[in-house]
Amino acid sequence: MIKVNLKTNQWIIITTIVYIVLSIVEFYLKISQVVASYTIYYTYSIFMEALYVLLIFYLISILMFFGEKTAISTAVTMFICIDVMRFIATEWPGKVLSYGLTPTLGILTLVVYIYLLVQFFKVKNSCISLPFRFLGLSFFAVMLIKLVIIIAFPVMADRINQEFNNISSLLIPLSILYILKKVALWGLIMMM
């Protein structure tokens, strides 16, 4: 586990801001139709996924630090596993996971998102309960946006989701930033 203190929290806040900025740059490059080499693309994708997993992993540390139930941390761990599997299936389709597993992975992702939403609403500590609820709603909103795109634009769904995934997915790191700010504020109050 990552130790939760003000210094670590500051580094994770900086990491979150870097992630947000890089996501915005990636969105701009996609709509500008800038093409990068495969090496740069895959290196960047792996780097962004690693940052994302680090941010989500730190949430487990925050939940444990505030004494929340293990079931909530387990839901976050399940989300990390599903997200890494989704990343592998998206970046290397057919090479690592079979094509037949992709629809199953989508359904599993939906179930984990809903479970995560329910668990985030069970956070008891008043300092972090509202930010975690907001994060749960952010996950749910991103999932709904993707689902609506798939239903409304079935022919162009992959292209639209690839181009606009970064913008809708910014809700999640912004929600994490909100949690980190609340934890930092709590830490400053406890130091007084």
Phi, psi and omega per residue, in radians:
M1 nan 2.622 3.088
I2 -1.512 2.298 -3.110
K3 -1.203 2.301 3.134
V4 -1.650 1.916 3.019
N5 -2.619 3.080 -3.059
L6 -1.100 -0.706 -3.107
K7 -1.149 -0.830 3.112
T8 -1.086 -0.720 3.140
N9 -1.064 -0.711 3.110
Q10 -1.091 -0.728 3.123
W11 -1.144 -0.678 3.120
I12 -1.219 -0.597 3.054
I13 -1.093 -0.787 3.101
I14 -1.078 -0.741 3.104
T15 -1.065 -0.711 3.124
T16 -1.126 -0.743 3.119
I17 -1.122 -0.730 3.075
V18 -1.047 -0.759 3.125
Y19 -1.062 -0.765 -3.140
I20 -1.112 -0.804 3.139
V21 -1.086 -0.790 3.127
L22 -1.125 -0.597 3.084
S23 -1.144 -0.700 3.113
I24 -1.168 -0.732 3.091
V25 -1.080 -0.748 3.123
E26 -1.078 -0.740 3.106
F27 -1.068 -0.791 3.137
Y28 -1.063 -0.755 3.129
L29 -1.134 -0.638 3.121
K30 -1.164 -0.776 -3.130
I31 -1.288 -0.395 3.060
S32 -1.447 -0.080 3.135
Q33 1.026 0.682 3.038
V34 -1.390 2.242 -3.100
V35 -1.863 2.226 3.103
A36 -1.832 2.804 3.093
S37 -1.177 2.803 -3.135
Y38 -1.050 -0.661 -3.127
T39 -1.092 -0.812 3.135
I40 -1.152 -0.773 -3.120
Y41 -1.051 -0.862 -3.102
Y42 -1.205 -0.647 3.090
T43 -1.105 -0.793 3.120
Y44 -1.100 -0.777 -3.132
S45 -1.076 -0.772 3.132
I46 -1.138 -0.715 3.115
F47 -1.072 -0.805 -3.132
M48 -1.133 -0.704 3.108
E49 -1.133 -0.702 3.116
A50 -1.106 -0.738 3.086
L51 -1.074 -0.774 -3.127
Y52 -1.075 -0.811 3.128
V53 -1.106 -0.679 3.087
L54 -1.052 -0.780 3.136
L55 -1.088 -0.790 -3.138
I56 -1.177 -0.688 3.123
F57 -1.075 -0.659 3.119
Y58 -1.120 -0.518 3.090
L59 -1.070 -0.644 3.085
I60 -1.070 -0.755 3.119
S61 -1.070 -0.711 3.115
I62 -1.114 -0.790 3.131
L63 -1.053 -0.751 3.136
M64 -1.189 -0.682 3.136
F65 -1.056 -0.679 -3.128
F66 -1.542 0.111 3.027
G67 1.263 0.542 3.124
E68 -1.339 2.868 -3.108
K69 -1.089 2.590 3.134
T70 -1.100 -0.533 -3.128
A71 -1.053 -0.586 3.131
I72 -1.221 -0.781 3.094
S73 -1.112 -0.631 3.107
T74 -1.121 -0.695 3.099
A75 -1.090 -0.696 3.109
V76 -1.167 -0.708 3.097
T77 -1.090 -0.738 3.080
M78 -1.051 -0.715 3.116
F79 -1.082 -0.760 3.127
I80 -1.038 -0.798 3.135
C81 -1.056 -0.816 3.135
I82 -1.111 -0.717 -3.123
D83 -1.124 -0.735 3.108
V84 -1.139 -0.716 3.093
M85 -1.108 -0.717 3.104
R86 -1.108 -0.715 3.110
F87 -1.061 -0.812 3.141
I88 -1.118 -0.745 -3.129
A89 -1.161 -0.579 -3.131
T90 -1.351 -0.766 -3.054
E91 -1.383 -0.577 -3.120
W92 -2.280 1.095 -3.089
P93 -1.119 2.351 3.090
G94 1.405 -0.265 -3.113
K95 -1.585 -0.680 -3.097
V96 -1.878 -0.826 3.124
L97 -1.972 2.562 3.138
S98 -1.261 2.677 3.130
Y99 -1.061 -0.536 -3.134
G100 -1.156 -0.377 -3.122
L101 -1.414 -0.350 -3.066
T102 -1.032 -0.842 3.087
P103 -1.105 -0.647 3.091
T104 -1.099 -0.696 3.112
L105 -1.123 -0.654 3.089
G106 -1.102 -0.772 3.123
I107 -1.161 -0.741 3.105
L108 -1.075 -0.706 3.103
T109 -1.080 -0.763 3.104
L110 -1.030 -0.799 -3.136
V111 -1.107 -0.757 -3.132
V112 -1.165 -0.684 3.101
Y113 -1.055 -0.776 -3.137
I114 -1.148 -0.758 3.106
Y115 -1.074 -0.717 3.129
L116 -1.110 -0.739 3.106
L117 -1.033 -0.827 3.140
V118 -1.080 -0.776 -3.118
Q119 -1.152 -0.667 3.130
F120 -1.146 -0.460 3.077
F121 -1.372 -0.105 3.095
K122 -1.681 0.021 3.097
V123 -1.138 2.202 -2.998
K124 -1.648 -0.622 -3.037
N125 -1.086 2.195 -3.041
S126 -1.127 -0.464 -3.139
C127 -1.175 -0.656 -3.034
I128 -2.013 -0.054 -3.062
S129 -1.134 -0.817 -3.141
L130 -1.118 -0.815 3.107
P131 -1.065 -0.654 3.128
F132 -1.230 -0.602 3.064
R133 -1.131 -0.724 3.090
F134 -1.075 -0.713 3.092
L135 -1.099 -0.769 3.106
G136 -1.043 -0.744 3.103
L137 -1.171 -0.574 3.088
S138 -1.139 -0.790 3.080
F139 -1.013 -0.788 -3.117
F140 -1.131 -0.716 3.128
A141 -1.109 -0.748 3.117
V142 -1.082 -0.750 3.121
M143 -1.091 -0.761 -3.139
L144 -1.129 -0.694 3.105
I145 -1.057 -0.798 3.124
K146 -1.103 -0.717 -3.135
L147 -1.141 -0.744 3.116
V148 -1.110 -0.717 3.112
I149 -1.072 -0.752 -3.132
I150 -1.123 -0.717 -3.112
I151 -1.312 -0.754 -3.052
A152 -1.334 -0.610 -3.088
F153 -2.238 1.169 -3.028
P154 -1.073 -0.574 -3.106
V155 -1.285 -0.670 -3.069
M156 -1.826 0.194 -3.014
A157 -1.019 -0.781 -3.114
D158 -1.069 -0.800 -3.115
R159 -1.136 -0.806 -3.128
I160 -1.112 -0.778 3.125
N161 -1.100 -0.677 3.129
Q162 -1.148 -0.729 -3.090
E163 -1.311 -0.681 -3.033
F164 -1.818 0.061 3.120
N165 -1.064 -0.702 -3.099
N166 -1.103 -0.735 -3.087
I167 -1.207 -0.830 3.132
S168 -1.163 -0.598 -3.131
S169 -1.287 -0.163 3.075
L170 -1.169 -0.330 3.074
L171 -1.014 -0.640 -3.067
I172 -1.215 -0.939 3.110
P173 -1.131 -0.510 3.062
L174 -1.157 -0.668 3.072
S175 -1.160 -0.691 3.090
I176 -1.105 -0.708 3.101
L177 -1.048 -0.677 3.089
Y178 -1.089 -0.765 3.098
I179 -1.071 -0.809 -3.101
L180 -1.103 -0.670 3.100
K181 -1.136 -0.699 3.105
K182 -1.143 -0.705 3.121
V183 -1.146 -0.720 3.117
A184 -1.119 -0.739 3.112
L185 -1.099 -0.752 3.093
W186 -1.054 -0.740 3.137
G187 -1.103 -0.710 3.115
L188 -1.166 -0.685 3.121
I189 -1.128 -0.705 -3.122
M190 -1.215 -0.429 3.139
M191 -1.329 -0.380 -3.084
M192 -1.325 nan nan
